[in-house]
């Protein structure tokens, strides 16, 4: 499949997944607290002077550096002297992301949850069998084998979990689906470090 067509397919899948996930922003809290309902979101905090100033400063720096970045040869990290060492890590990014995603899937499988701390599987053999594909995908990603197939499996699991758990589940899976989409488009290369 040509790169443009592949990118279009991935963008379409991710777009559908994201469009279907218009739910409360607090869904990601499940990863960090046992009872997210005990910690209501304070959207008023976004309008505090310090937060507004920091966001405005980040936008200003970005807008000021865009014309400079357009004149730099790529990769930009090779030109910026303090960041040259970071530029040598660029070939490792897909491999490190795949390993990170694989380890996350394995840890969640050993915790008896499917892709999200809020989605427990039943006790017993049936529940364990539900975790086997997740553990296999995690192992494939860690090994760097069949990364595109493993990525597709993760991206297809998102809509399935939305059908079973509701749209809020997909918000907590956004990191997995986004990482899987990245790895589908740019998998680790065999010759890379």
N, C-alpha and C positions, 0 to 999 in steps of 0.2 A: 504494500500500500504506500503510495507517495506520502512524503512527509506532510505536505499541505493538507491532504485528505485526512491523514491520521490526526493531525492537530485539530482539524475541524470536527471530527467525530468526538474527540476527547472534550473539546470546548462545548459541544452540544450536550454531551452527557453531564458534564459538570454544571452547565447552565441550568439544565432541567432539575438536577439535584438541588442546586442552590435556590432556584425559584420556588421549589416546593418546600423550602425550609423557613418560611417567614413566620417564625415563632419567637417567644420571648428570648431576649439576649442572655438570660440567666441560665440557659440550658447547660452551658459549659461548666457551671459550678459543680455539677455532680462529680467531676473529677477531683475536686479539692475538699469538699465538705460532705459529711454523711447526711445532713438534713438541709438541703438548699432552701427549703421554704422558711427556715428559721433566719435566713439572711436575705431580707428583701433588697432589691436593687434600688439604689439611690441615683436616679438619673440627674437630679439636681447638682450632684457633684461635678458633672461635666461642665457646668457653667461657673464654677469657682474661678476667681481671677488667675490663680497659679496654673490651673489646667488649661484655661483659654490661652494664656501667655505661652505656655510650652507648646501647645498645638500650633499657634500662630508662628512661633519661632521655627518649628520644624517645617512648616509649609514655606516660610520665607527662605530658609536655607536651601530647601529643595529647588525652589524656583530660581534662586540665584546661581546654583551650581549646574543647572541643566545646560545653559549655554557653554559653560566651561567643559562639561562632560562631552558635549557634542564635538568638541575640537580634539579631544584626546583619542589616541589610537586605542583599539580594543585588544586585549582586555585592559580596562582602565587601571586595575590594581598594579600592573607592571610599571606604570608611569608614576604613580604616587609612591614616593620613596618609603615612607613608613609601612606601607601596605604591601610591599613587594613579596614579602614572605607569605602573606595570605594568598597571593596569586598562585603560588605553587600548590595550594590545596584545592584549586578549582576542579581538577580531574577527579578528585576523591568525593565530591559532593554527592553524585548519584549513589555511589557505593555506600557511603556513610548514611544517607537517608534510607536506603533499602535496609541496612542493618538495624537502624533505629526503629523503623516501622516493624520489622520482623521481631525484634526483641519485645516491643510493646504488645504485639499480637500474642506472643508466647506467654508473657507475664499475665495478660488478661485471661488467656486460656487456663493457666494454672490457678487463677483466682475464680474460675468457673463462671466467667461472664463473657458475653459475645460482643466484642468490639467497643463496649461501653460499660463502665462500672454499674450503671443502672439496669442493665439487661442480664439478669441472672438466668442460668439454665437450671432445669429441674435436677434434683439429686438422682443418682442411679445411673444405669448403663445408658439409657436413652439420652440423658443430658450430656453425658460424657461423649457420646457419639456426635452430638451437635458441635462439640468443641474440636473434634479431630480435623475437619477442614481448616479451621482457623489456625491450629497449630502447624498443619502442613504448609499453609501459605506463609506463616511466619518463618518456618524453616527454609523454605525456598528463597525468601527475601534475604535471610541471613547468609545463605550460601551463595547468593547472587545467581541462582539458576532459575530459568523460566520467569524472570522478573515481570515481563509484560503480561504473561498469563496470570500471575499472582496479583498484579495490579488490576486487571480486569475483574478478577474474583472479588476484590475489595470494593471496586466501584459498583458492581452489581449487587453486592450485599446491602449497600446503603438504601436503595429503593425498597428492597425486600424488608429491611428492618422498619422502614417508614410504614409500610403496609401493616406490619405486625404490632408496632409500638406507637405509631403516631408520628407526626412530623417533628416533634421535639427531639426525638432520637437522632435525627439526621444532623441537627445542629451540633450535637456532641461528637458526631462522626466527621465533621468537616475537615479536621486535620488528617484523618485517615484517607478520606476520599481525595482531598487535595494532594496529599503526598503520593497516593496511588496514581493520580492523573499525571503528576510530574514524572514519575518513574515510567509510566507508559510511553510518554513522549520522549524522555531522555533516560533510558535504562543504563545501568553500568556497562561499560564496554569491557570485553574480555582483555584487551591489551592495556587497559588503564590500570593504574596502581592499585 
